[in-house]
Amino acid sequence: MEAAELRCTAAVEQPLPGGLAPRRRVLRNATVLLGRNELRQPVLRVAGGSGATAAVLSFVLAGDAVRLFTRFAGEGRAAVRVGPDGAQVLLSDCPPDALRRFLRLLRLKVAVGSRDAPRRPRLLERPPPAFSVISPVQERDLLCGPGRRRPGEERGERPAEVPRAERRPPARLSAEQEAVLGAVRSGKSIFFTGSAGEGSRRLLGTGKSFLLKRIVGSLPPNITYATASTGVAACHIGGTTLHAFAGIGSGKAPLEQCIQLAERPGVRQHWLACRHLIIDEISMVDGKFFDKLEAVARAVRKRDEPFGGIQLIICGDFLQLPPVCKANEETKFCFQAKSWRKCIHINMELTEVRRQTDKTFVSLLSEIRLGRCTEEVTRQLMQTAAHKSERDGILATRLCTHKDDVEITNERRLQHLPGEVHVFEALDSDPMLVKLIDAQCPVGGRVELKLGAQVMLAKNLDVSQGLVNGARGVVVGFESEQKGLPKVRFLCGVTQLIKMEKWVIKGPSGVHLSRQQLPLKLAWAISIHKSQGMSLDCVEISLSRVFESGQAYVALSRARSLAGLRVLDFDPKAVRADPAVLQFYRQLRRHQLLAQDSLHTYSDADEKENWKCK
């Protein structure tokens, strides 16, 4: 009955006669239940408050009089108009996924109406309870779509139709991902990791980003902060950068000064409100910065528990890109931070590989990830130099180690194309904060295109058709109307008119910023750093200028298959992994094997907390 119950803040507004302002009651820590009364009618019950403010309110949900306002459901807010008199129940501070499940159940049950209600009471029977929790979604509820006879149709009525999207079962997590989600729900601080593509199924929407969104959706938004080490990664999960959340700049100032920075209005408010902190792409967060954050959290929150009592949900792969350090500085990973062990209760590695379906390629990447370059791996990668780099007019994207190489390559290739340049300017919510938006948004403020330009999608548009983040294509035309939007032929076989899309970014003090722009970027070249999180259809890589451990692995793992990969001037010396990271993963796997039987107790959110990974 989980979907029929919601715990949140509820405000009930009831109209008063004579045009007076409606009576409003706010119930904190309320329980909202969906049930049925003795006549089998759907009922919304709201209970909350304490002492003199305690209240239990019930509303019969009468078909056409019920309206849902779900525009901000993703932020944990919604409203339900519960009757013809205009009474409303305003829901806030809800875990977004729980809210969506609740609204879906409500919509379905109201749509089928009181189908199960008896036509007349049976006087000799024992009367049913006045309120019983509503049953879960049944197959007959889902069938109330086009072509099906619905309650009331024989009387010429038109009950609300269930949206098509809500008749499809939601994407399912794997057993490993369920274990991670269960650990998060139990309140444990967790680090979960895996190779590029492990635990991810990009085309089916169940990758790491999907798992992170499920985690974000399972936690109350008013006390949950989603962050990442880079702006683009933060944008993917709808959050902000870790540095922006922390408010202590680079963190290299003395601790006392960092605490003063975190005590500023707005910044301090975030630290005090935060109960769940999500950090993505942890490999690029410096261990010294992590220690500084931990000390700042305890000082600002005035709590001596690790990280000031904040639950940490951390993910990333330390065998990918390391923290950016100056030439004379020693790299220190987060797991080497003094506070790591006392902050993280569970370390878990996802092992199921789903992005690449080519077993040979999976095996090759596993070797590269661990810094191994056998003769067989070398032979296979050198053979890719002969792979055809053009298919249907779409060229392979060159992955570069340096950002300057990317900009020069894309600008020159665009200039060499004949024809008119089509310029698309972004519409930003705050022109004064363009630099901040640029840092977090995956597309620039100005996109220049020509006929024949090589492009890639920067956002999922239609996963079922293969129009996903990283999908490669070529511009084949522009519409003749005023906007002149581009038409792109993609490698997946789809030709699509690309329209403006919107990105919402969290700025300073929690302010939401937005950018409207074409979800396209030039794709003759892209930097290895910017490619993190993408799966590319066709990739061309030069590893001659690799300068970091894990950089070659990140570049190679962007490809979906060995057939879509072309490696130029391959040198086995480019393949290397940091020895300290390898040692950390050996210890992690050893502990995980010892705890394997206990691990799956977290797949049920209601299970008792009976496992720890030391």
Number of C-alpha atoms within 10 A of each C-alpha: 11 10 21 23 19 22 22 22 20 27 19 20 18 17 15 12 7 6 7 8 11 15 11 14 15 18 22 19 16 22 18 24 24 27 24 24 19 15 17 19 21 26 23 23 19 22 19 21 18 12 7 6 11 12 15 13 11 17 17 16 26 17 21 16 12 21 18 15 13 16 10 12 20 17 19 23 23 23 21 21 20 24 18 12 11 15 20 22 23 17 24 24 21 26 25 26 22 22 29 20 17 20 23 19 22 24 21 23 27 24 25 23 23 19 15 11 14 11 8 7 11 9 7 6 7 7 10 11 10 11 20 16 17 23 14 13 16 11 9 10 19 19 16 21 16 11 7 10 11 22 18 14 11 9 7 8 11 14 17 19 15 21 15 10 8 14 16 9 8 8 10 12 19 17 15 19 25 19 20 30 24 23 27 23 19 16 16 20 23 23 24 16 23 20 23 28 26 19 25 27 18 23 19 15 18 21 22 24 18 19 21 24 18 17 22 27 21 19 22 22 21 17 16 21 24 25 28 29 21 21 23 24 24 23 23 22 19 18 27 27 23 23 19 21 25 21 24 24 13 11 21 12 12 9 16 12 14 21 23 15 18 25 19 12 10 13 20 21 16 20 24 15 14 19 19 23 21 24 25 28 23 29 22 22 24 22 22 19 18 22 19 20 25 22 19 26 26 19 19 18 20 12 13 12 14 18 25 23 19 26 22 21 26 21 23 22 22 28 28 26 23 24 20 14 12 8 7 6 8 9 16 20 21 22 20 18 17 14 20 17 14 12 21 21 19 23 22 21 21 19 14 17 17 19 23 23 13 14 12 14 21 21 12 22 24 16 16 25 26 19 23 18 21 12 9 10 19 15 12 15 22 16 14 19 17 11 14 14 19 11 11 11 16 23 22 25 25 24 27 25 23 15 15 10 15 20 15 11 17 19 14 11 14 19 13 8 14 10 10 9 14 15 13 18 13 19 15 18 15 13 12 9 12 15 11 18 27 15 15 24 24 21 24 21 19 14 18 16 23 21 20 18 24 27 26 26 24 21 20 16 15 11 13 10 11 20 24 22 22 24 22 31 33 25 24 19 16 18 11 9 7 6 11 14 19 23 19 26 21 24 20 13 12 12 15 15 14 17 15 14 15 16 20 17 24 23 19 15 15 17 9 13 19 19 24 18 22 24 23 29 24 26 24 25 26 23 18 24 18 15 18 18 22 19 24 22 23 27 29 25 23 18 23 15 11 20 13 18 21 24 23 29 26 23 25 27 30 25 22 22 22 24 16 17 27 25 22 17 12 19 16 18 13 21 22 22 22 16 12 14 19 16 10 13 19 11 11 17 15 11 16 19 11 11 15 12 10 14 22 18 19 25 19 15 16 11 14 10 14 9 16 13 16 13
